């Protein structure tokens, strides 16, 4: 039987927005990893290892995400019960490249758990139905293995603001966002 990677989402904010199932999985699973601790909900899981040090070593986001996926696969192969719980910021099904890579990997079975996403929060705050703002129109392109909402990039640009950020190094973005989250915690 193939090893299992169970992907959960930390939600769009602090731990109160994590689903009960995800919270239980993160507390009870023998092998758990966070993609990053640079997320408000990560504080609820102080003993869980993260991939933050991978950000410092990576030359690019592509190299970073490939290294994370390789490590997750090795962890799953050696896990006592053959399963790893992997937590990502937000939702596993919204703009998460490591999940896209895991989904096309034939070495493991990838299971995606439902989670609250930043899109849900934005639409609730704006009083908008996410299907009516364009998130329902999915497209597939030959270069992408997973469907992606057309408006997701536009929504991300609106929420993040700086589209030039995509060209910065993984470690630079991680350091900047880590410093910002530490300032807000004080």
SERO-4910 file (N, C-alpha, C, O; in steps of 0.05 Angstrom, whole numbers):
BEGIN
 pado doro    nc1    nc2    nc3   cac1   cac2   cac3    cc1    cc2    cc3    oc1    oc2    oc3
  Unk    A     17    -24      0      0      0      0     18     25      0     38     26     13
  Unk    A      9     45    -15     25     70    -17     23     86      9      3     85     23
  Unk    A     45    100     16     44    118     38     23    141     33     17    147     10
  Unk    A     13    152     54     -8    173     52      3    200     62     15    201     83
  Unk    A     -2    220     46      3    248     55    -24    261     58    -38    265     38
  Unk    A    -32    267     82    -58    280     88    -52    310     91    -38    318    110
  Unk    A    -63    326     73    -57    355     73    -81    369     86   -104    367     78
  Unk    A    -74    385    106    -94    401    120    -87    431    118    -64    438    112
  Unk    A   -107    448    122   -102    477    120   -104    490    148   -121    483    164
  Unk    A    -86    509    152    -86    524    177   -106    547    177   -108    561    197
  Unk    A   -120    550    155   -140    571    153   -127    598    148   -103    600    145
  Unk    A   -144    619    147   -134    645    139   -126    663    162   -120    687    158
  Unk    A   -125    652    186   -118    669    209   -109    652    233    -95    633    230
  Unk    A   -118    660    257   -109    645    280   -124    618    283   -141    612    266
  Unk    A   -117    603    303   -126    576    306   -156    572    308   -166    551    303
  Unk    A   -171    593    315   -200    590    318   -213    585    290   -236    577    290
  Unk    A   -199    590    268   -210    585    242   -202    558    230   -209    552    208
  Unk    A   -187    542    246   -180    515    237   -204    497    242   -218    499    263
  Unk    A   -209    478    223   -231    459    228   -224    441    251   -201    437    257
  Unk    A   -244    430    264   -240    412    287   -224    387    278   -206    378    292
  Unk    A   -231    377    255   -217    353    244   -187    359    241   -170    343    249
  Unk    A   -181    382    228   -153    389    224   -139    393    251   -116    383    254
  Unk    A   -151    406    270   -139    410    296   -133    383    309   -111    379    319
  Unk    A   -151    364    308   -147    338    319   -125    323    305   -108    310    318
  Unk    A   -124    324    278   -103    311    263    -76    322    270    -56    307    274
  Unk    A    -74    348    273    -48    361    279    -39    354    308    -15    352    313
  Unk    A    -57    350    326    -50    343    353    -44    313    357    -28    306    374
  Unk    A    -57    296    341    -56    267    347    -38    251    328    -30    229    335
  Unk    A    -33    261    304    -17    245    285     12    242    294     23    260    305
  Unk    A     23    218    290     51    213    298     71    230    283     92    238    294
  Unk    A     66    235    257     85    250    240     70    273    228     51    270    212
  Unk    A     78    298    235     65    322    225     86    342    217    108    344    229
  Unk    A     81    357    196     98    379    187     81    403    180     59    400    168
  Unk    A     92    427    186     80    452    177     97    462    154    121    459    154
  Unk    A     84    473    133    100    484    112    116    508    123    139    511    116
  Unk    A    103    523    140    117    546    153    104    553    180     80    548    184
  Unk    A    121    564    197    111    574    223    102    603    220     91    614    239
  Unk    A    107    615    197    100    643    192     70    644    185     63    649    162
  Unk    A     54    638    205     25    638    202     14    639    231     24    626    249
  Unk    A     -7    656    235    -17    659    263    -26    633    276    -22    630    300
  Unk    A    -37    614    261    -47    589    273    -25    570    281    -29    552    297
  Unk    A     -1    574    270     21    556    276     29    557    306     39    537    316
  Unk    A     23    579    319     30    581    347     15    561    365     24    554    387
  Unk    A     -7    550    355    -23    530    370     -9    503    369    -18    484    383
  Unk    A     12    500    353     26    474    350     56    478    353     71    474    334
  Unk    A     65    486    377     93    493    381    112    470    378    136    474    373
  Unk    A    103    445    381    121    422    380    122    410    352    136    390    348
  Unk    A    108    421    332    108    410    305    130    423    289    134    447    289
  Unk    A    146    406    276    168    415    259    157    429    234    135    423    225
  Unk    A    173    447    223    165    462    199    187    461    178    210    451    184
  Unk    A    181    471    155    201    472    133    213    500    131    223    507    110
  Unk    A    212    516    152    222    543    150    252    544    142    260    562    127
  Unk    A    268    525    152    296    526    145    300    520    115    321    529    104
  Unk    A    282    507    102    284    502     73    283    529     57    295    531     36
  Unk    A    267    549     68    265    574     55    293    588     53    299    601     33
  Unk    A    309    585     74    335    598     75    354    585     55    372    599     44
  Unk    A    351    560     49    370    546     31    361    547      2    378    542    -15
  Unk    A    336    552     -3    326    550    -31    334    573    -48    335    596    -39
  Unk    A    342    567    -73    349    588    -92    324    599   -106    325    622   -116
  Unk    A    302    584   -106    278    593   -119    254    579   -105    257    560    -90
  Unk    A    230    589   -111    206    576   -101    203    548   -113    194    530    -99
  Unk    A    210    545   -138    208    518   -150    225    498   -135    216    476   -129
  Unk    A    250    506   -130    269    488   -115    259    483    -87    260    461    -77
  Unk    A    248    504    -74    237    501    -47    215    481    -46    215    462    -30
  Unk    A    195    484    -64    172    467    -63    179    438    -70    168    419    -59
  Unk    A    197    434    -89    206    407    -96    221    394    -73    217    370    -68
  Unk    A    237    409    -58    251    398    -35    231    391    -13    234    370      0
  Unk    A    211    407     -8    191    401     12    176    375      4    172    357     21
  Unk    A    168    373    -21    153    349    -30    171    324    -27    161    303    -19
  Unk    A    196    326    -35    214    303    -32    216    294     -3    216    270      3
  Unk    A    219    313     15    221    307     43    196    294     53    197    275     69
  Unk    A    173    305     46    147    293     54    144    264     45    135    247     60
  Unk    A    152    259     21    150    232     10    168    213     26    159    191     34
  Unk    A    192    221     32    210    204     48    199    200     77    201    178     87
  Unk    A    188    221     88    176    219    115    153    199    115    151    182    133
  Unk    A    136    200     94    113    182     92    122    153     89    110    135    101
  Unk    A    143    149     74    154    122     70    164    110     96    162     86    101
  Unk    A    175    127    113    187    117    138    169    120    163    176    112    184
  Unk    A    146    133    159    127    137    182    117    110    192    112     92    177
  Unk    A    114    108    219    105     83    231     79     72    219     76     48    215
  Unk    A     60     90    214     35     80    202     32     87    172     11     84    161
  Unk    A     55     96    160     55    102    132     40    128    125     32    131    102
  Unk    A     36    146    144     20    170    139     34    194    152     44    193    174
  Unk    A     33    217    137     43    242    147     21    263    144      7    263    123
  Unk    A     17    279    164     -2    301    162     15    326    156     34    333    171
  Unk    A      8    340    135     23    363    125      4    387    126    -17    387    112
  Unk    A     11    408    141     -6    432    144      5    455    127     29    461    129
  Unk    A    -13    467    112     -6    490     95    -22    514    104    -43    511    116
  Unk    A    -12    538     99    -27    562    106    -53    562     89    -54    553     66
  Unk    A    -75    572    101   -100    574     86   -112    547     82   -117    531    100
  Unk    A   -118    542     56   -131    517     48   -113    501     29    -99    514     13
  Unk    A   -113    475     30    -97    459     12   -105    462    -17    -89    457    -35
  Unk    A   -129    471    -22   -138    473    -50   -138    501    -62   -149    506    -83
  Unk    A   -125    520    -48   -123    547    -58    -94    556    -60    -81    561    -39
  Unk    A    -84    558    -84    -58    570    -90    -35    557    -73    -19    571    -61
  Unk    A    -34    531    -73    -14    517    -57      2    499    -76     -7    477    -82
  Unk    A     26    508    -84     42    493   -103     51    466    -93     52    447   -109
  Unk    A     58    464    -68     67    437    -58     44    417    -61     50    393    -67
  Unk    A     20    425    -58     -3    407    -61     -6    399    -90    -11    375    -96
  Unk    A     -2    418   -108     -4    411   -137     17    390   -144     11    371   -159
  Unk    A     42    393   -133     63    373   -139     56    346   -126     61    326   -139
  Unk    A     46    346   -102     38    321    -89     16    307   -104     16    282   -106
  Unk    A     -3    321   -115    -26    309   -128    -17    294   -154    -31    275   -161
  Unk    A      4    302   -166     13    288   -191     35    267   -185     44    253   -203
  Unk    A     42    264   -160     62    244   -152     50    217   -149     30    213   -134
  Unk    A     61    197   -163     50    170   -161     61    154   -138     53    131   -134
  Unk    A     81    165   -124     93    150   -102     77    150    -76     82    133    -58
  Unk    A     58    168    -74     42    170    -50     12    175    -57      6    182    -79
  Unk    A     -5    170    -37    -33    177    -40    -36    203    -25    -30    205     -1
  Unk    A    -46    223    -38    -50    250    -26    -79    254    -20    -96    251    -38
  Unk    A    -86    260      5   -113    264     14   -115    293     22   -100    303     39
  Unk    A   -134    308     11   -138    336     17   -162    339     36   -184    331     30
  Unk    A   -157    351     59   -178    356     79   -189    384     74   -175    402     67
  Unk    A   -216    388     78   -228    414     75   -217    434     95   -210    427    117
  Unk    A   -216    460     86   -207    481    104   -219    508     95   -228    511     73
  Unk    A   -219    526    114   -228    554    108   -205    568     93   -182    565    101
  Unk    A   -211    582     72   -190    596     57   -193    626     59   -214    636     69
  Unk    A   -173    640     50   -173    669     50   -195    679     31   -206    701     35
  Unk    A   -201    664     11   -223    671     -8   -250    671      7   -266    689      3
  Unk    A   -254    652     24   -279    651     40   -281    676     58   -302    688     59
  Unk    A   -259    683     71   -259    706     89   -263    732     73   -279    749     81
  Unk    A   -250    735     50   -253    759     34   -281    762     24   -293    784     25
  Unk    A   -293    740     14   -320    741      4   -340    747     26   -359    762     22
  Unk    A   -336    735     50   -353    741     73   -351    771     81   -372    784     86
  Unk    A   -327    781     82   -323    809     89   -336    828     69   -346    849     76
  Unk    A   -335    820     43   -346    837     22   -376    832     18   -389    846      2
  Unk    A   -386    811     31   -414    804     27   -420    794     -1   -441    798    -12
  Unk    A   -400    780    -12   -403    770    -40   -403    740    -40   -390    726    -24
  Unk    A   -419    729    -59   -420    700    -64   -395    693    -81   -392    704   -102
  Unk    A   -378    675    -71   -353    669    -85   -358    659   -113   -341    663   -130
  Unk    A   -380    646   -118   -385    636   -145   -392    659   -164   -386    658   -187
  Unk    A   -405    679   -153   -412    702   -170   -389    720   -176   -390    736   -195
  Unk    A   -368    720   -160   -345    737   -165   -325    724   -183   -303    735   -188
  Unk    A   -331    700   -194   -314    688   -214   -298    663   -205   -285    652   -222
  Unk    A   -300    656   -180   -284    633   -171   -295    607   -182   -282    586   -179
  Unk    A   -318    607   -193   -330    582   -203   -320    575   -231   -322    552   -240
  Unk    A   -309    595   -246   -300    589   -273   -272    578   -272   -252    592   -269
  Unk    A   -270    552   -274   -244    538   -273   -234    534   -301   -249    529   -319
  Unk    A   -208    536   -303   -195    530   -329   -173    510   -325   -161    508   -303
  Unk    A   -167    496   -345   -144    478   -346   -126    487   -369   -136    492   -391
  Unk    A   -101    490   -363    -82    495   -385    -63    472   -386    -58    458   -366
  Unk    A    -51    467   -409    -33    445   -412     -9    446   -393      2    425   -385
  Unk    A     -1    470   -384     22    473   -367     15    469   -338     33    467   -321
  Unk    A    -10    468   -331    -19    464   -303    -33    438   -300    -49    430   -317
  Unk    A    -27    424   -278    -39    398   -274    -65    401   -258    -82    382   -259
  Unk    A    -70    423   -245    -94    426   -229   -110    450   -239    -99    470   -249
  Unk    A   -136    448   -237   -153    470   -244   -149    493   -225   -144    489   -201
  Unk    A   -152    518   -235   -148    541   -217   -169    562   -225   -173    567   -249
  Unk    A   -181    574   -205   -201    595   -212   -187    618   -227   -165    626   -220
  Unk    A   -201    629   -247   -190    651   -263   -185    675   -245   -166    690   -249
  Unk    A   -203    680   -226   -201    704   -210   -182    702   -186   -178    721   -172
  Unk    A   -170    678   -182   -153    674   -159   -129    693   -159   -121    705   -139
  Unk    A   -115    695   -183    -92    712   -185   -100    741   -180    -86    755   -165
  Unk    A   -122    749   -191   -132    777   -186   -138    782   -157   -132    803   -146
  Unk    A   -151    762   -144   -157    765   -116   -132    766    -99   -129    782    -81
  Unk    A   -113    749   -106    -87    748    -91    -73    775    -95    -62    786    -76
  Unk    A    -73    786   -119    -60    812   -124    -73    834   -107    -60    851    -96
  Unk    A   -100    832   -106   -115    852    -90   -108    850    -60   -103    870    -47
  Unk    A   -107    825    -50   -101    821    -22    -72    825    -15    -66    837      6
  Unk    A    -54    816    -31    -25    819    -26    -16    847    -34      1    859    -20
  Unk    A    -26    857    -55    -18    884    -64      6    885    -82      4    896   -104
  Unk    A     28    873    -75     52    876    -89     57    852   -107     67    831    -98
  Unk    A     50    854   -133     54    831   -151     83    827   -157     91    805   -166
  Unk    A    100    847   -153    129    844   -156    141    824   -136    163    815   -140
  Unk    A    126    819   -115    136    800    -94    142    773   -105    159    758    -95
  Unk    A    128    765   -126    132    739   -138    161    735   -149    171    713   -151
  Unk    A    174    757   -155    201    755   -165    222    755   -144    246    751   -150
  Unk    A    215    760   -119    235    760    -97    242    732    -89    228    713    -96
  Unk    A    264    729    -76    272    702    -67    255    691    -45    242    707    -31
  Unk    A    254    665    -43    238    652    -22    247    661      5    230    667     23
  Unk    A    273    662     10    282    669     37    276    698     43    270    705     67
  Unk    A    278    716     24    272    745     28    243    749     36    237    763     55
  Unk    A    225    736     22    196    738     29    191    726     56    176    737     72
  Unk    A    202    703     62    198    689     87    208    707    110    194    710    130
  Unk    A    232    718    108    242    736    129    224    760    133    218    767    156
  Unk    A    215    773    111    199    796    113    172    790    126    163    805    144
  Unk    A    159    769    117    133    762    129    136    752    157    118    756    174
  Unk    A    157    738    163    162    728    190    165    752    209    154    751    231
  Unk    A    180    772    201    184    796    218    158    810    221    152    820    243
  Unk    A    142    812    201    116    825    203     97    810    222     84    823    238
  Unk    A     97    784    221     79    769    239     89    771    268     73    771    286
  Unk    A    115    772    272    125    775    299    118    802    311    113    804    334
  Unk    A    118    823    294    110    850    303     81    850    312     75    863    331
  Unk    A     64    836    297     35    837    304     29    820    328      8    824    341
  Unk    A     46    802    336     41    785    359     46    800    385     36    792    406
  Unk    A     63    821    384     70    835    409     48    852    419     51    865    440
***
